[in-house]
Amino acid sequence: MNVSAVPSRSTYAISAWTDTDQVYRRLNALLKLPPRPIRRDAMQDVLNYFDNRCRRSKELAARAAEIIPGGVQHNLAFNYPFPLVAEKCDGPYMWDVDGNRYIDFLQAGGPTLLGSNDRTVRHRVLELLDSCGAVTGLSHEYEIKLAELIRSHMPNIEMFRMLGSGTEGVMAAIRLARAYTSKKWIIKVGGAYHGWSDQMVYGMRLPGTGRREAVGIPKASTAYTQEVFPNDLGALRRKLWLNRLRGGTAAVVVEPLGPESGTRPVTEDYNRQVRALCDQFGALLVFDEVVTGFRVGLGGAQGYFGVRPDLTVFGKCLTGGYLMAGGVGGARDVMMLLAGGIGATSRRAFVGGTLSANPLSCVAGFYAIEEMARTNAPVLAGKAGDRLCRGLNAIIERRGLPYVAYNQGSIVHLQTSAVLLMSMRNPLKLMKEAMARKHMMEEIGAAYLAHGILTLAGSRLYTSMADTDEVIDDALARFDQVLGLV
């Protein structure tokens, strides 16, 4: 088995790997209990906050609902009872259009490891806009410098191709894997999100759901996509063995922390064992590091675990929050299948994008990663995550609540309703309780907002380098107020 040397973990955000068995015991216990929502009288006060303090956001949300399907352009923007509209971001804080300030643990879904709107990166972007503009249609020196910088931190990335999003990166990785191996089957872990391309809208969010979300997608598009349950290496081995009899598996695609950025955490040795299975059955291993790349450490999750993926997908992490963030990198012999141009006759996997590797994105990415390295941002953000998680667990224990908090460095999970742990292994419970548990999570997320805390769906929190001890302690006092309303 070809595995990268395990580096010193002191350079990574994760100070110690989560006791996965203990986390699942606590989560399963939470799922067996009746939901513990915010009290009804307290919830009315929360809703009053939005009516009285967020009037401009409410007005804009109503306008958006008339012209934008669902009222938002992407799921991160939805908050109960209506989407808030941002006006200003700076470091650990975000202000809405009504002037309310929030401690920002959304951090644009994870990419702003330096904190929002970092001044150093912004200065470099403004310089580029003054001199060159955002896009030229030609090559730019910074696309080379960015690729070289990524390779210097992630030696498994021998070559890199910039694209426009994580979804595009996954599409390219799958196409490359099929072209390189001449095989067709793709296996993913159920519950993981790998973008919205036709072949990956399969087994999303909840393991075992298969084509449940595949509305508008022909069955042929997902005909060669399969899923296995998280941490189920036996099921993965069986699918790889069966696929060998019918043409072979091109790739196994994983989020290295576990589905949904570790919402269903993997065991510490999981990725190493998946690597071994891929080697045994001739499949490529694809790491989706859309969130974990640079956030876990400059070497990514692959550096932390010391496991070599054949291909790595990047997304929002790549440019520190600036637009057109995505790409794929990996072994030279695989990546060279992307080579070509007008008139090229060699066998290649076609991947395009007019705005891919535009100067603005490449400059932002280069200086964001440089600044992360200069400041040791992943480790600082990880320490903030550790402090936040310890404080949340202390509050949960003191208040006698069944909730579960754990973290993987700067990715902090706070499960209150356990809806994200449901699956098709218990379809009756899923059908009976999913909506109520989901709404409870939305209400708790709204209560966090009313107390000045912005989260991802009320269940995930991203810390950044800007989260000082004072910021975290302020946040914990606010969380304590909210959890006192249960």
Secondary structure, 3 states (H helix, E strand, C coil): CCCCCCCCHHHCCCCCCCCHHHHHHHHHHHHHCCCCCCCHHHHHHHHHHHHHHCHHHHHHHHHHHHHCHHHCCCHHHCCCCCCCCEEEEEECEEEECCCCEEEECCHHHCCCCCCECCHHHHHHHHHHHHHCCCCCCCCCHHHHHHHHHHHHHCCCCCEEEEECCHHHHHHHHHHHHHHHHCCCEEEEECECCCCCCHHHCCCECCCCCCCCCCCCCCHHHHCCEEEECCCCHHHHHHHHHHHHHCCCEEEEEECCCCHHHHCCCCCCCHHHHHHHHHHHHCCEEEEECCCCECCCECCHHHHHHCCCCCEEEECHHHHCCCCCCEEEEECHHHHHHHCCCCCCCCCCCCCCCCCCCCHHHHHHHHHHHHHHHHHCHHHHHHHHHHHHHHHHHHHHHHCCCCCEEEEECCEEEEECCCHHHCCCCCHHHHHHHHHHHHHHHHHHHHHHHHCCEECECCCEEECCCCCCHHHHHHHHHHHHHHHCCC
